[in-house]
Amino acid sequence: MKKTFVTILKLSLPLIYLLVAHRSFGQSEPLSMKQAIGIAMASNYSLKADSMNLLVTEYQNKTQRADFMPQVNYASKYEYNLALPSQMIPGEFLGQPGKDYVPVQFGTRYKAGSGVEVSQTLYNKSSRIKINAAGLNNRIATAKHLLTKEELVYQVAATYYALQANAELIRTTTRDYQNLKDILAISKAQYENGTLKKIDYESIEINTANKQSYLHQLQTDYNDQLVNFNYLLGIPADNKTIITDGIAEVTNTIDAGNIFLQREDIRLSHLMIESKGEEIKAIRAESKPVISSYFSFNYQGQFNNFGDAFNNDYWSKSAYVGISTTISLFDGHRRKSRISLAQSQLQQLKFQSEQTKQLANTEWLTATETLRKDQFQYDITLKNLKLAERVFASRKALYSEGVTTLVELLDAESELSEARNLHIQATINVQTSLVNVYKAKGTLLTEFLKSI
């Protein structure tokens, strides 16, 4: 009863998340990453389908436990004999010594009966091993579900950061476009005063139009990406989802710890090895005796006239109780082959477990090294962005005064645009690398969710 309650509670958690999600949609504030993950946990149909495996496993365990519960069956039948069978009896038994055998009919035209049979398994080592593995089965189902959750959190986080990067790129491109419009306005005045050539003015017009077209394309791509994000969250594709604008600055403060104790895939591989070992034990135990007790009670009537069906003189009772033992002596080497198959699968699982550990270590080293490089690149782009902003502001002021050339101003604007884009990319790379580090460590559902 307690296990059932726990299972129902686990399956109810998404409903709680869903209520929180609907409340979030009712608010006008932008959707934070933590809220987005909560909505995905509650609404993503792939995760919902996967969560049913917890309930399926629980029912499978109950089905297995039913083997040791009493089995009660009721049977009832009614027969009409179209032709009564005959039995050959020696003639001398019937007062006809001149005949070797005389046919004699046995039975009645009508037969009716009903009865109850109760059986109880007393000893079945194979079934007992399977029942004892119920907790192991639950842990395997839970581990698989947590892996599905981790993958969903990773996808939501990566997509969220990508959306933030594109949103930031749209904002910076908008500023670049506004800068070009300001330059175009100054150039127009110079062209009308005769201090700027027509070809130079038209060149600025082309650059401004190209920047506007690029901005439009960025917005289109962002809208398409947002549709896919809604699908990932499990909400309508046309939902007007608004995410947090600013990209948070995150400091690299992740402690390595022991990744082999925290990664769910490594834990799952160990559980699968343990489960296969229990399967081998259960197969071997099939050679042991199976002892069962049984009880049967029957009420039967036999008569030649249908009207006698309600006459108690034609009815009789019978009851018996007993113990049966079944021992498998020879099964055509089926059990031996099954054991060999399971042992081969066990060795395969062990190889896969070692491969999983190697992959985990590789992912951890790669993720931490990538994070270190991305953090270094971020510091460089931040300094370069501040410098580019100062250079452009100076060039713009000098160009307004007629001290610097248009080419120098356009170069400064181009350098500023590139510096912004590089800084945005560096920022999002740091964020993505952090997610990869949490994933490699196996703490997406714990440390990462606490950090956002």
C-alpha positions as a Markdown table, in Angstrom:
| # | Residue | x | y | z |
|---|---|---|---|---|
| 1 | Met | 0.0 | 0.0 | 0.0 |
| 2 | Lys | 2.8 | 2.3 | 0.9 |
| 3 | Lys | 4.6 | 1.6 | -2.4 |
| 4 | Thr | 1.5 | 2.3 | -4.4 |
| 5 | Phe | 1.0 | 5.6 | -2.6 |
| 6 | Val | 4.6 | 6.6 | -3.4 |
| 7 | Thr | 4.1 | 5.7 | -7.0 |
| 8 | Ile | 0.9 | 7.7 | -7.2 |
| 9 | Leu | 2.7 | 10.6 | -5.6 |
| 10 | Lys | 5.5 | 10.5 | -8.2 |
| 11 | Leu | 3.0 | 10.5 | -11.0 |
| 12 | Ser | 1.1 | 13.4 | -9.4 |
| 13 | Leu | 4.2 | 15.7 | -9.3 |
| 14 | Pro | 3.8 | 16.7 | -13.0 |
| 15 | Leu | 0.2 | 17.8 | -12.2 |
| 16 | Ile | 1.6 | 20.1 | -9.5 |
| 17 | Tyr | 4.1 | 21.5 | -12.0 |
| 18 | Leu | 1.3 | 21.9 | -14.5 |
| 19 | Leu | -0.7 | 24.1 | -12.1 |
| 20 | Val | 2.4 | 26.2 | -11.5 |
| 21 | Ala | 2.9 | 26.4 | -15.2 |
| 22 | His | -0.6 | 27.7 | -15.9 |
| 23 | Arg | -0.1 | 30.3 | -13.2 |
| 24 | Ser | 3.1 | 31.4 | -14.9 |
| 25 | Phe | 1.3 | 31.7 | -18.3 |
| 26 | Gly | -1.3 | 33.9 | -16.6 |
| 27 | Gln | 1.4 | 36.4 | -15.6 |
| 28 | Ser | 2.9 | 39.1 | -17.8 |
| 29 | Glu | 6.5 | 38.6 | -16.6 |
| 30 | Pro | 9.0 | 36.9 | -19.0 |
| 31 | Leu | 9.4 | 33.2 | -18.5 |
| 32 | Ser | 12.6 | 32.3 | -16.6 |
| 33 | Met | 14.5 | 29.1 | -17.4 |
| 34 | Lys | 13.5 | 27.5 | -14.2 |
| 35 | Gln | 9.8 | 28.1 | -15.0 |
| 36 | Ala | 10.3 | 26.8 | -18.5 |
| 37 | Ile | 11.9 | 23.6 | -17.2 |
| 38 | Gly | 8.9 | 23.3 | -14.7 |
| 39 | Ile | 6.5 | 23.6 | -17.6 |
| 40 | Ala | 8.3 | 21.0 | -19.7 |
| 41 | Met | 8.3 | 18.6 | -16.7 |
| 42 | Ala | 4.6 | 19.0 | -16.5 |
| 43 | Ser | 3.5 | 19.2 | -20.1 |
| 44 | Asn | 6.1 | 17.4 | -22.3 |
| 45 | Tyr | 4.2 | 14.4 | -23.7 |
| 46 | Ser | 7.4 | 12.3 | -24.2 |
| 47 | Leu | 8.2 | 12.7 | -20.4 |
| 48 | Lys | 4.5 | 11.9 | -19.6 |
| 49 | Ala | 4.7 | 8.7 | -21.6 |
| 50 | Asp | 8.0 | 7.8 | -20.0 |
| 51 | Ser | 6.6 | 8.4 | -16.5 |
| 52 | Met | 4.0 | 5.7 | -17.1 |
| 53 | Asn | 6.8 | 3.1 | -17.0 |
| 54 | Leu | 6.9 | 3.7 | -13.2 |
| 55 | Leu | 3.3 | 2.6 | -12.9 |
| 56 | Val | 3.8 | -0.2 | -15.4 |
| 57 | Thr | 6.7 | -1.6 | -13.4 |
| 58 | Glu | 4.6 | -1.5 | -10.2 |
| 59 | Tyr | 1.8 | -3.5 | -11.8 |
| 60 | Gln | 4.3 | -6.0 | -13.2 |
| 61 | Asn | 5.6 | -6.5 | -9.7 |
| 62 | Lys | 2.1 | -7.0 | -8.4 |
| 63 | Thr | 1.4 | -9.5 | -11.2 |
| 64 | Gln | 4.5 | -11.4 | -10.1 |
| 65 | Arg | 3.5 | -11.4 | -6.4 |
| 66 | Ala | 0.1 | -12.8 | -7.4 |
| 67 | Asp | 1.8 | -16.2 | -8.0 |
| 68 | Phe | 2.0 | -16.7 | -4.2 |
| 69 | Met | -1.6 | -15.6 | -3.6 |
| 70 | Pro | -4.4 | -18.2 | -3.4 |
| 71 | Gln | -5.9 | -19.0 | -6.8 |
| 72 | Val | -9.6 | -19.6 | -6.6 |
| 73 | Asn | -11.6 | -20.9 | -9.6 |
| 74 | Tyr | -15.3 | -21.7 | -9.9 |
| 75 | Ala | -16.5 | -24.1 | -12.7 |
| 76 | Ser | -20.0 | -25.1 | -13.7 |
| 77 | Lys | -21.2 | -27.3 | -16.5 |
| 78 | Tyr | -24.3 | -28.9 | -18.0 |
| 79 | Glu | -24.3 | -31.9 | -20.4 |
| 80 | Tyr | -26.8 | -33.8 | -22.5 |
| 81 | Asn | -25.6 | -37.1 | -23.8 |
| 82 | Leu | -27.0 | -37.7 | -27.3 |
| 83 | Ala | -25.8 | -41.3 | -27.3 |
| 84 | Leu | -25.0 | -43.2 | -24.1 |
| 85 | Pro | -21.6 | -45.0 | -24.3 |
| 86 | Ser | -21.6 | -48.8 | -23.9 |
| 87 | Gln | -19.2 | -51.1 | -22.2 |
| 88 | Met | -18.6 | -54.8 | -23.1 |
| 89 | Ile | -19.3 | -57.0 | -20.0 |
| 90 | Pro | -18.7 | -60.8 | -19.9 |
| 91 | Gly | -22.1 | -62.6 | -20.6 |
| 92 | Glu | -21.7 | -64.9 | -17.6 |
| 93 | Phe | -21.9 | -61.8 | -15.3 |
| 94 | Leu | -25.3 | -60.9 | -16.7 |
| 95 | Gly | -26.8 | -64.4 | -16.7 |
| 96 | Gln | -26.0 | -65.1 | -20.4 |
| 97 | Pro | -23.2 | -67.7 | -20.3 |
| 98 | Gly | -23.6 | -68.5 | -24.0 |
| 99 | Lys | -22.3 | -65.0 | -24.9 |
| 100 | Asp | -18.7 | -64.0 | -24.4 |
| 101 | Tyr | -19.5 | -60.3 | -24.1 |
| 102 | Val | -22.7 | -58.3 | -23.8 |
| 103 | Pro | -22.9 | -54.5 | -24.5 |
| 104 | Val | -24.2 | -52.6 | -21.6 |
| 105 | Gln | -24.9 | -48.8 | -21.6 |
| 106 | Phe | -23.5 | -46.7 | -18.7 |
| 107 | Gly | -24.3 | -43.2 | -17.7 |
| 108 | Thr | -27.4 | -40.9 | -17.8 |
| 109 | Arg | -28.9 | -38.6 | -20.4 |
| 110 | Tyr | -28.3 | -35.5 | -18.3 |
| 111 | Lys | -25.3 | -34.5 | -16.2 |
| 112 | Ala | -24.8 | -31.2 | -14.3 |
| 113 | Gly | -22.3 | -30.0 | -11.8 |
| 114 | Ser | -20.4 | -27.1 | -10.2 |
| 115 | Gly | -17.5 | -26.8 | -8.0 |
| 116 | Val | -14.8 | -24.6 | -6.4 |
| 117 | Glu | -11.1 | -25.3 | -6.6 |
| 118 | Val | -8.5 | -23.5 | -4.5 |
| 119 | Ser | -4.7 | -23.8 | -5.0 |
| 120 | Gln | -1.8 | -22.2 | -3.1 |
| 121 | Thr | 1.8 | -22.2 | -4.1 |
| 122 | Leu | 3.9 | -23.2 | -1.1 |
| 123 | Tyr | 7.3 | -23.3 | -2.6 |
| 124 | Asn | 8.6 | -21.9 | -5.9 |
| 125 | Lys | 12.2 | -20.6 | -5.6 |
| 126 | Ser | 12.2 | -19.2 | -9.1 |
| 127 | Ser | 9.1 | -17.1 | -8.5 |
| 128 | Arg | 10.4 | -16.0 | -5.1 |
| 129 | Ile | 13.6 | -14.7 | -6.6 |
| 130 | Lys | 11.5 | -12.7 | -9.1 |
| 131 | Ile | 9.3 | -11.3 | -6.4 |
| 132 | Asn | 12.3 | -10.3 | -4.3 |
| 133 | Ala | 13.7 | -8.3 | -7.3 |
| 134 | Ala | 10.6 | -6.0 | -7.2 |
| 135 | Gly | 12.6 | -3.2 | -5.5 |
| 136 | Leu | 15.4 | -3.6 | -8.1 |
| 137 | Asn | 12.8 | -3.3 | -10.9 |
| 138 | Asn | 11.5 | -0.1 | -9.4 |
| 139 | Arg | 15.0 | 1.4 | -9.1 |
| 140 | Ile | 15.7 | 0.6 | -12.8 |
| 141 | Ala | 12.5 | 2.2 | -13.9 |
| 142 | Thr | 13.2 | 5.3 | -11.7 |
| 143 | Ala | 16.8 | 5.5 | -13.1 |
| 144 | Lys | 15.5 | 5.4 | -16.7 |
| 145 | His | 12.9 | 8.1 | -15.9 |
| 146 | Leu | 15.5 | 10.3 | -14.3 |
| 147 | Leu | 17.7 | 10.0 | -17.5 |
| 148 | Thr | 14.7 | 11.1 | -19.6 |
| 149 | Lys | 14.2 | 14.0 | -17.3 |
| 150 | Glu | 17.9 | 15.0 | -17.5 |
| 151 | Glu | 17.7 | 14.9 | -21.3 |
| 152 | Leu | 14.6 | 17.1 | -21.3 |
| 153 | Val | 16.2 | 19.6 | -18.9 |
| 154 | Tyr | 19.3 | 19.7 | -21.1 |
| 155 | Gln | 17.3 | 20.3 | -24.2 |
| 156 | Val | 15.2 | 23.1 | -22.6 |
| 157 | Ala | 18.3 | 24.8 | -21.2 |
| 158 | Ala | 20.3 | 24.6 | -24.5 |
| 159 | Thr | 17.3 | 25.9 | -26.4 |
| 160 | Tyr | 16.6 | 28.6 | -23.9 |
| 161 | Tyr | 20.2 | 29.9 | -24.1 |
| 162 | Ala | 20.0 | 29.8 | -27.9 |
| 163 | Leu | 16.9 | 31.9 | -27.8 |
| 164 | Gln | 18.5 | 34.4 | -25.5 |
| 165 | Ala | 21.5 | 34.5 | -27.8 |
| 166 | Asn | 19.3 | 35.2 | -30.8 |
| 167 | Ala | 17.3 | 37.8 | -28.9 |
| 168 | Glu | 20.5 | 39.5 | -27.8 |
| 169 | Leu | 21.7 | 39.4 | -31.4 |
| 170 | Ile | 18.5 | 41.0 | -32.6 |
| 171 | Arg | 19.0 | 43.8 | -30.0 |
| 172 | Thr | 22.6 | 44.5 | -31.0 |
| 173 | Thr | 21.7 | 44.3 | -34.7 |
| 174 | Thr | 18.9 | 46.8 | -34.0 |
| 175 | Arg | 21.5 | 49.1 | -32.4 |
| 176 | Asp | 23.8 | 48.6 | -35.4 |
| 177 | Tyr | 20.9 | 49.5 | -37.7 |
| 178 | Gln | 20.2 | 52.6 | -35.7 |
| 179 | Asn | 23.8 | 53.6 | -35.9 |
| 180 | Leu | 23.8 | 53.2 | -39.6 |
| 181 | Lys | 20.6 | 55.3 | -39.8 |
| 182 | Asp | 22.3 | 58.0 | -37.8 |
| 183 | Ile | 25.3 | 57.9 | -40.1 |
| 184 | Leu | 22.9 | 58.0 | -43.1 |
| 185 | Ala | 21.2 | 61.1 | -41.7 |
| 186 | Ile | 24.5 | 62.8 | -41.3 |
| 187 | Ser | 25.7 | 61.7 | -44.7 |
| 188 | Lys | 22.5 | 63.0 | -46.3 |
| 189 | Ala | 23.1 | 66.4 | -44.9 |
| 190 | Gln | 26.7 | 66.3 | -46.2 |
| 191 | Tyr | 25.5 | 65.1 | -49.6 |
| 192 | Glu | 22.9 | 67.9 | -49.8 |
| 193 | Asn | 25.6 | 70.4 | -48.9 |
| 194 | Gly | 27.9 | 69.1 | -51.5 |
| 195 | Thr | 30.6 | 67.8 | -49.1 |
| 196 | Leu | 29.9 | 64.1 | -49.8 |
| 197 | Lys | 29.9 | 62.3 | -53.1 |
| 198 | Lys | 26.7 | 60.6 | -54.3 |
| 199 | Ile | 28.4 | 57.2 | -54.6 |
| 200 | Asp | 29.5 | 57.4 | -50.9 |
| 201 | Tyr | 25.9 | 58.3 | -49.8 |
| 202 | Glu | 24.4 | 55.5 | -51.9 |
| 203 | Ser | 26.9 | 53.1 | -50.4 |
| 204 | Ile | 25.7 | 54.0 | -46.9 |
| 205 | Glu | 22.1 | 53.5 | -48.1 |
| 206 | Ile | 23.0 | 50.0 | -49.3 |
| 207 | Asn | 24.7 | 49.1 | -46.0 |
| 208 | Thr | 21.7 | 50.4 | -44.1 |
| 209 | Ala | 19.2 | 48.4 | -46.2 |
| 210 | Asn | 21.3 | 45.2 | -45.9 |
| 211 | Lys | 21.4 | 45.6 | -42.1 |
| 212 | Gln | 17.6 | 46.0 | -42.0 |
| 213 | Ser | 17.2 | 42.9 | -44.2 |
| 214 | Tyr | 19.5 | 41.0 | -41.8 |
| 215 | Leu | 17.5 | 42.1 | -38.8 |
| 216 | His | 14.3 | 40.9 | -40.4 |
| 217 | Gln | 15.9 | 37.5 | -41.1 |
| 218 | Leu | 17.0 | 37.3 | -37.5 |
| 219 | Gln | 13.5 | 37.9 | -36.2 |
| 220 | Thr | 12.1 | 35.3 | -38.6 |
| 221 | Asp | 14.6 | 32.7 | -37.3 |
| 222 | Tyr | 13.8 | 33.6 | -33.7 |
| 223 | Asn | 10.1 | 33.1 | -34.3 |
| 224 | Asp | 10.7 | 29.7 | -35.8 |
| 225 | Gln | 13.0 | 28.7 | -32.9 |
| 226 | Leu | 10.3 | 29.9 | -30.5 |
| 227 | Val | 7.8 | 27.5 | -32.1 |
| 228 | Asn | 10.1 | 24.6 | -31.6 |
| 229 | Phe | 10.7 | 25.7 | -28.0 |
| 230 | Asn | 7.0 | 25.7 | -27.3 |
| 231 | Tyr | 6.8 | 22.1 | -28.7 |
| 232 | Leu | 9.6 | 21.1 | -26.3 |
| 233 | Leu | 7.7 | 22.6 | -23.4 |
| 234 | Gly | 4.5 | 20.7 | -24.5 |
| 235 | Ile | 2.5 | 23.9 | -25.0 |
| 236 | Pro | 0.6 | 25.1 | -28.1 |
| 237 | Ala | 3.0 | 26.1 | -30.9 |
| 238 | Asp | 1.3 | 29.5 | -31.5 |
| 239 | Asn | 1.7 | 30.4 | -27.8 |
| 240 | Lys | 3.3 | 33.9 | -27.5 |
| 241 | Thr | 6.1 | 32.8 | -25.1 |
| 242 | Ile | 8.3 | 35.5 | -23.7 |
| 243 | Ile | 11.6 | 34.6 | -22.2 |
| 244 | Thr | 14.0 | 36.6 | -20.0 |
| 245 | Asp | 15.9 | 39.1 | -22.1 |
| 246 | Gly | 19.3 | 39.4 | -20.4 |
| 247 | Ile | 21.8 | 36.6 | -20.5 |
| 248 | Ala | 22.9 | 36.0 | -16.9 |
| 249 | Glu | 26.6 | 36.2 | -16.1 |
| 250 | Val | 27.6 | 32.9 | -14.5 |
| 251 | Thr | 30.9 | 32.3 | -12.7 |
| 252 | Asn | 32.6 | 28.9 | -13.0 |
| 253 | Thr | 32.2 | 27.5 | -9.5 |
| 254 | Ile | 31.5 | 23.8 | -10.3 |
| 255 | Asp | 33.1 | 21.3 | -8.0 |
| 256 | Ala | 34.1 | 18.0 | -9.7 |
| 257 | Gly | 33.1 | 15.6 | -6.9 |
| 258 | Asn | 32.8 | 12.0 | -7.9 |
| 259 | Ile | 31.0 | 11.8 | -11.2 |
| 260 | Phe | 30.8 | 8.0 | -11.0 |
| 261 | Leu | 28.6 | 8.3 | -8.0 |
| 262 | Gln | 26.3 | 11.0 | -9.4 |
| 263 | Arg | 25.7 | 10.0 | -13.1 |
| 264 | Glu | 22.4 | 8.2 | -13.5 |
| 265 | Asp | 23.5 | 6.3 | -16.6 |
| 266 | Ile | 26.4 | 4.7 | -14.5 |
| 267 | Arg | 23.9 | 3.9 | -11.7 |
| 268 | Leu | 21.5 | 2.4 | -14.3 |
| 269 | Ser | 24.3 | 0.2 | -15.8 |
| 270 | His | 25.0 | -1.2 | -12.4 |
| 271 | Leu | 21.3 | -1.9 | -11.8 |
| 272 | Met | 21.0 | -3.7 | -15.1 |
| 273 | Ile | 24.0 | -5.9 | -14.3 |
| 274 | Glu | 22.4 | -6.8 | -10.9 |
| 275 | Ser | 19.0 | -7.5 | -12.6 |
| 276 | Lys | 20.6 | -9.8 | -15.1 |
| 277 | Gly | 22.3 | -11.7 | -12.2 |
| 278 | Glu | 18.9 | -12.1 | -10.6 |
| 279 | Glu | 17.5 | -13.4 | -13.8 |
| 280 | Ile | 20.2 | -16.1 | -14.0 |
| 281 | Lys | 19.4 | -17.1 | -10.4 |
| 282 | Ala | 15.7 | -17.4 | -11.3 |
| 283 | Ile | 16.3 | -19.6 | -14.4 |
| 284 | Arg | 18.6 | -21.9 | -12.4 |
| 285 | Ala | 15.9 | -22.1 | -9.7 |
| 286 | Glu | 13.4 | -23.5 | -12.2 |
| 287 | Ser | 15.1 | -26.9 | -11.6 |
| 288 | Lys | 14.0 | -26.9 | -8.0 |
| 289 | Pro | 10.7 | -28.5 | -6.9 |
| 290 | Val | 7.5 | -26.5 | -7.1 |
| 291 | Ile | 5.2 | -27.4 | -4.2 |
| 292 | Ser | 1.5 | -26.5 | -4.2 |
| 293 | Ser | -1.5 | -27.3 | -2.1 |
| 294 | Tyr | -5.0 | -27.6 | -3.4 |
| 295 | Phe | -8.6 | -28.1 | -2.3 |
| 296 | Ser | -11.6 | -28.9 | -4.5 |
| 297 | Phe | -15.3 | -29.1 | -3.7 |
| 298 | Asn | -17.9 | -30.3 | -6.3 |
| 299 | Tyr | -21.6 | -30.8 | -6.4 |
| 300 | Gln | -22.7 | -33.2 | -9.2 |
| 301 | Gly | -26.1 | -34.5 | -10.5 |
| 302 | Gln | -26.9 | -37.3 | -13.0 |
| 303 | Phe | -30.4 | -38.1 | -14.2 |
| 304 | Asn | -32.3 | -39.4 | -17.2 |
| 305 | Asn | -35.3 | -37.1 | -16.9 |
| 306 | Phe | -35.0 | -33.4 | -16.9 |
| 307 | Gly | -37.6 | -33.2 | -14.2 |
| 308 | Asp | -35.3 | -34.9 | -11.8 |
| 309 | Ala | -32.8 | -32.0 | -11.9 |
| 310 | Phe | -34.4 | -30.6 | -8.7 |
| 311 | Asn | -34.5 | -33.9 | -6.9 |
| 312 | Asn | -31.7 | -34.1 | -4.3 |
| 313 | Asp | -31.7 | -37.9 | -4.6 |
| 314 | Tyr | -29.8 | -37.6 | -7.9 |
| 315 | Trp | -27.2 | -35.2 | -6.6 |
| 316 | Ser | -24.0 | -35.9 | -4.8 |
| 317 | Lys | -21.1 | -34.0 | -3.2 |
| 318 | Ser | -17.4 | -34.6 | -3.4 |
| 319 | Ala | -14.4 | -32.8 | -1.8 |
| 320 | Tyr | -10.7 | -33.5 | -1.6 |
| 321 | Val | -7.5 | -31.8 | -0.5 |
| 322 | Gly | -3.9 | -32.5 | -1.4 |
| 323 | Ile | -0.3 | -31.4 | -2.0 |
| 324 | Ser | 1.4 | -31.6 | -5.4 |
| 325 | Thr | 5.1 | -31.5 | -6.2 |
| 326 | Thr | 6.5 | -30.9 | -9.6 |
| 327 | Ile | 10.2 | -31.4 | -10.5 |
| 328 | Ser | 11.6 | -30.6 | -14.0 |
| 329 | Leu | 13.7 | -33.6 | -15.0 |
| 330 | Phe | 14.5 | -32.8 | -18.6 |
| 331 | Asp | 13.4 | -29.8 | -20.8 |
| 332 | Gly | 15.5 | -30.4 | -23.9 |
| 333 | His | 18.4 | -28.3 | -22.6 |
| 334 | Arg | 16.1 | -25.2 | -22.8 |
| 335 | Arg | 17.0 | -24.0 | -19.3 |
| 336 | Lys | 20.7 | -24.5 | -20.0 |
| 337 | Ser | 20.5 | -22.5 | -23.2 |
| 338 | Arg | 18.6 | -19.7 | -21.4 |
| 339 | Ile | 21.3 | -19.5 | -18.8 |
| 340 | Ser | 24.0 | -19.4 | -21.4 |
| 341 | Leu | 22.1 | -16.6 | -23.2 |
| 342 | Ala | 21.7 | -14.6 | -20.0 |
| 343 | Gln | 25.3 | -15.0 | -19.1 |
| 344 | Ser | 26.4 | -13.7 | -22.5 |
| 345 | Gln | 24.0 | -10.7 | -22.0 |
| 346 | Leu | 25.5 | -10.2 | -18.5 |
| 347 | Gln | 29.0 | -10.0 | -19.9 |
| 348 | Gln | 27.7 | -7.6 | -22.6 |
| 349 | Leu | 26.3 | -5.4 | -19.9 |
| 350 | Lys | 29.6 | -5.4 | -18.0 |
| 351 | Phe | 31.4 | -4.3 | -21.1 |
| 352 | Gln | 28.8 | -1.6 | -21.7 |
| 353 | Ser | 29.2 | -0.5 | -18.1 |
| 354 | Glu | 32.9 | 0.0 | -18.5 |
| 355 | Gln | 32.3 | 1.9 | -21.7 |
| 356 | Thr | 29.8 | 4.1 | -19.9 |
| 357 | Lys | 32.4 | 5.0 | -17.3 |
| 358 | Gln | 34.9 | 5.8 | -19.9 |
| 359 | Leu | 32.4 | 8.0 | -21.8 |
| 360 | Ala | 31.5 | 9.7 | -18.5 |
| 361 | Asn | 35.1 | 10.5 | -17.8 |
| 362 | Thr | 35.7 | 11.7 | -21.4 |
| 363 | Glu | 32.6 | 13.9 | -21.3 |
| 364 | Trp | 33.7 | 15.4 | -17.9 |
| 365 | Leu | 37.3 | 16.2 | -19.1 |
| 366 | Thr | 36.0 | 17.6 | -22.4 |
| 367 | Ala | 33.3 | 19.7 | -20.8 |
| 368 | Thr | 35.5 | 21.3 | -18.1 |
| 369 | Glu | 38.3 | 22.1 | -20.7 |
| 370 | Thr | 35.8 | 23.6 | -23.1 |
| 371 | Leu | 34.4 | 25.7 | -20.2 |
| 372 | Arg | 37.8 | 27.0 | -19.3 |
| 373 | Lys | 38.5 | 28.0 | -22.9 |
| 374 | Asp | 35.1 | 29.6 | -23.3 |
| 375 | Gln | 35.6 | 31.6 | -20.1 |
| 376 | Phe | 39.0 | 32.8 | -21.4 |
| 377 | Gln | 37.4 | 33.8 | -24.7 |
| 378 | Tyr | 34.6 | 35.6 | -22.9 |
| 379 | Asp | 37.1 | 37.8 | -21.0 |
| 380 | Ile | 38.8 | 38.7 | -24.2 |
| 381 | Thr | 35.6 | 39.6 | -26.1 |
| 382 | Leu | 34.3 | 41.7 | -23.1 |
| 383 | Lys | 37.5 | 43.9 | -23.2 |
| 384 | Asn | 37.3 | 44.1 | -26.9 |
| 385 | Leu | 33.7 | 45.1 | -26.9 |
| 386 | Lys | 34.3 | 48.0 | -24.5 |
| 387 | Leu | 37.2 | 49.2 | -26.6 |
| 388 | Ala | 35.1 | 49.0 | -29.8 |
| 389 | Glu | 32.3 | 51.0 | -28.2 |
| 390 | Arg | 34.8 | 53.8 | -27.3 |
| 391 | Val | 36.3 | 53.8 | -30.8 |
| 392 | Phe | 33.0 | 54.0 | -32.5 |
| 393 | Ala | 31.7 | 56.8 | -30.2 |
| 394 | Ser | 34.9 | 58.8 | -31.0 |
| 395 | Arg | 34.7 | 58.2 | -34.7 |
| 396 | Lys | 31.1 | 59.2 | -34.8 |
| 397 | Ala | 31.8 | 62.5 | -33.0 |
| 398 | Leu | 34.8 | 63.2 | -35.3 |
| 399 | Tyr | 32.8 | 62.4 | -38.4 |
| 400 | Ser | 30.1 | 64.8 | -37.3 |
| 401 | Glu | 32.7 | 67.5 | -37.1 |
| 402 | Gly | 34.2 | 66.6 | -40.4 |
| 403 | Val | 37.5 | 65.5 | -39.0 |
| 404 | Thr | 37.5 | 61.8 | -39.9 |
| 405 | Thr | 36.4 | 60.1 | -43.1 |
| 406 | Leu | 33.3 | 58.0 | -43.8 |
| 407 | Val | 35.3 | 54.9 | -44.5 |
| 408 | Glu | 36.9 | 55.2 | -41.0 |
| 409 | Leu | 33.5 | 55.6 | -39.4 |
| 410 | Leu | 32.0 | 52.6 | -41.3 |
| 411 | Asp | 35.0 | 50.5 | -40.3 |
| 412 | Ala | 34.5 | 51.5 | -36.7 |
| 413 | Glu | 30.8 | 50.6 | -36.9 |
| 414 | Ser | 31.7 | 47.2 | -38.5 |
| 415 | Glu | 34.2 | 46.5 | -35.8 |
| 416 | Leu | 31.7 | 47.4 | -33.1 |
| 417 | Ser | 29.1 | 45.1 | -34.7 |
| 418 | Glu | 31.5 | 42.2 | -34.9 |
| 419 | Ala | 32.7 | 42.8 | -31.3 |
| 420 | Arg | 29.1 | 42.6 | -30.0 |
| 421 | Asn | 28.4 | 39.4 | -31.9 |
| 422 | Leu | 31.6 | 37.8 | -30.7 |
| 423 | His | 30.8 | 38.7 | -27.1 |
| 424 | Ile | 27.3 | 37.4 | -27.4 |
| 425 | Gln | 28.6 | 34.1 | -28.8 |
| 426 | Ala | 31.2 | 33.9 | -26.1 |
| 427 | Thr | 28.6 | 34.6 | -23.4 |
| 428 | Ile | 26.3 | 31.9 | -24.7 |
| 429 | Asn | 29.2 | 29.5 | -25.1 |
| 430 | Val | 30.0 | 29.9 | -21.4 |
| 431 | Gln | 26.4 | 29.2 | -20.5 |
| 432 | Thr | 26.2 | 26.2 | -22.7 |
| 433 | Ser | 29.5 | 24.8 | -21.5 |
| 434 | Leu | 28.2 | 25.1 | -17.9 |
| 435 | Val | 25.2 | 23.1 | -18.8 |
| 436 | Asn | 27.4 | 20.5 | -20.4 |
| 437 | Val | 29.6 | 20.3 | -17.3 |
| 438 | Tyr | 26.5 | 19.8 | -15.1 |
| 439 | Lys | 25.4 | 17.1 | -17.6 |
| 440 | Ala | 28.8 | 15.4 | -17.6 |
| 441 | Lys | 28.8 | 15.5 | -13.8 |
| 442 | Gly | 25.2 | 14.1 | -13.6 |
| 443 | Thr | 23.8 | 17.0 | -11.5 |
| 444 | Leu | 21.4 | 18.6 | -14.0 |
| 445 | Leu | 18.4 | 17.8 | -11.8 |
| 446 | Thr | 20.1 | 18.9 | -8.6 |
| 447 | Glu | 22.9 | 21.4 | -8.7 |
| 448 | Phe | 22.0 | 23.0 | -12.0 |
| 449 | Leu | 18.3 | 23.5 | -11.1 |
| 450 | Lys | 19.5 | 25.2 | -7.8 |
| 451 | Ser | 21.8 | 27.5 | -9.7 |
| 452 | Ile | 19.2 | 29.0 | -12.0 |
